Amino acid sequence: MSLNFSGFMHRFADGLSAYNLPLVLRLAGDVDVATLRWSFAQLLHRHESLRTDFESTDEVVKSELATFFQVFPQGVVWGNTKDGQGYDLVLSATNGVARIDIDALTARMDRFDHARVGQSLSDVGYTSALGLLTTYAGTARSLEPWLRGSEINRDKNLRLMFQAGLYLNRYQQFTIYNDILEHSRFPTGLFSGSPGNLALLRSLLGFE
């Protein structure tokens, strides 16, 4: 899962540091990017633990999502895909009901002071606000049948990580993400905007 979920778990677990990145460094001055990349490559080569890849199973993902939605019932699941296939998830939530105005978001992304934001999104394949919103994958309501009976993570330890680690190199992310999309429904009330933009988003998401 993404770091967004790690941040949520840090809050959920009353400050438990296991879900935190312990250190952030800000580099100043002229940075030799090539040398920096080489240095990190050497670290990864030297330390196997840094190359560990924890795979998720549907049981693990269901437990994570069910736990998240119990705390944030208005939360939203977004897909972070790779080559159009399931790869990672981003979970978002607000204090109250979420509202996303497509027209306002489009206007904001077109502003001069948001040019760098637009460029960053374009670099990863999102050239418009509508394109970004097509990563929508589901809500607690739409995923309720899929999540029914899932274990809520209350133990404040690394159970989910160890459980995912047991399935190393299984590569079930495509199947899991497709299962999520099969239960997805167009979220009435989440998106607002002009009828044209709403109809276009609905079509792009496959909810015609």
N, C-alpha and C positions, 0 to 999 in steps of 0.2 A: 504494500500500500504506500501511498505518498506521504511526504512529510506533513501534509495537512492533518492526516489522521494521527501522526505521532504527536503533533501539537495538541490535538484534542485529548489524546490519552494522558498527556502530561497534566492537563487541567482536571481530567476525570479522576486521576490517581493522586490527587492532593499533593502535587509537587514532586512526585517520584521522578528522580533524575534519569531513570533507565530509558525514557523515551526522548531524551534531549540530545542535541548536539552540544558537547561540552565547551566548545571553543570556536570563536569566529575571529579571523584576523583580517584587518583592512590594510592592503598594501598601498604605500604612497610612493610617489616619484615614478621614474621610468622603470617599467617592469619588462624583463626579458621573458616574453610569453613562451618562446620555444624552450628555454632552459627550465622554466617552471613546469611545463608539460613533461619534459624529460625527467625531472626530479620526481614528479608524481608517478610516472610510469615505472621508475625504479623502485619506489616504495611498494607499488602494487605487485611488482614482480618478486620482491623480497619477502613480503608478508602475505601468506596464503589467506589469512583471516580477512584481509581487506578485499579479497576476491570472492568471498562467500556470497552465494546467490540464494536467497530464501524464496522458495516457490510457495504460492498459495493454493489451497484447495477450496472447493465450494464451501466446505464446512467452516474453514477459517474466515473466508470473506463474509459468509452469512453472519458469523458471530461478530465480526467487526461492524458490519452495517447495522445489525440489530441493536448492538450496544450504542452506536452513534445515534440511531433514531430514537432510542429510549430517552436519551438526554436532550436531543434536538429533534422533536417530532416534525418540525417544519423543514428539516434538512433536505438538501438536494444532492444527487449523485451525478457527477460529470465524468465523461470518459477521457482518458489521456491515451490515445491510441498510437500504435506504431504500424505504419503501412496499412492503415485502415482496420487493423485488428486490435482486439483488447490487449492492453499492456499494463495499464495502471488506472487508478481511480483518484478523483479529487472530490472531497466531501466539503460542502459549504453549508453554513447555517447562519441565521440572524436571530436577534432577540425579538421574536414575533414572526409574523407572516412575511415571507420574502416576496418582493415585487421587482421585476426587471422590465423597464420600459425600453423596448427595442429602439424606438425613434430617438429617445434621449441618449442611449448608449451609442448609436450610430453617429449622432451629432457630436458627441464628446470625442469619439475616436477620430473624427475628421478635423478637430481643432488643431491649430498650429502648436499649442503647448502640449499636445499629446502625440506629436509626430514620432517621437522616439518610441512611445508605446506601440503605435501602429506599425513601426518598422520592426520592433521585436516580435510582434505577433505575426507579421508577414514572413519573418525569417523561419518561423516554425509552421508555416502553411495556412495561417488565418489572415485573409485579406479584407475581411469585413466583420462587423459586429454579428451579422447573421451567421457567418461561417463559424465564429467562436461559439455561438449559442447552439450550434448543431452538435456540440459535444454533450448536450443534455442526455442523461441516461435513465433517470428515474427519481421517484420520491418514496417516502415511507408508505404512502397509500398504495402506490402502484406495485411496490415490491412486497407488500404484506403477505400475499399468498406464498411467495418464494421464501420469505424469511420466517414463516410460521414455524414455531418450535425450535428456533435457533438458540444456542446457548448465549446468555448474556455474560460478558467478561467482567467479573467483579473482583478477581483475585489480586489485582494490582501487581502482577508479576509478568514475566516474559512468556507465559504459556502459549500465546498465539505465535510468537516467533519460533519457539521450539517446535510447535506443532507443524508450522509451515516448513521448517527445516527438515522434517522427516520425509518430505516429498520433494527433495532436491532433484532437479532436472526432469520433473514430470511435465512441465510446460502446459498447464491446464488453463492458462489465462484466456485463450481464445474461446474455449467452451464456456468458461465462467461468465465472460463478458456477454457472450451471445445469450446466455440464460437470463442475464439482467435485462438485455434489450427486448427479449421476448415478453417480459412482464411489464415493460415500460408503456406508459400511456401519456398522451399529451396533457400537461399539467394545467388544468383550468385555474386561472387566477395567478399563476406564477409570471407569465409573460403578458405584457400589455403593449399597445401601440396601434398604429394605423391598421385597418383591415387588410390592406395589401401586404404589409410586413408580417402580420400574424398568419395570413394564409400561406405566404411563402415559407415561413419557418416551419409551419405544420407540414408542408409538402417536403421540405428538405429533410425533416425528421422521419418521413415515411408515414405520417398520420393523415393521409388525405381522406 
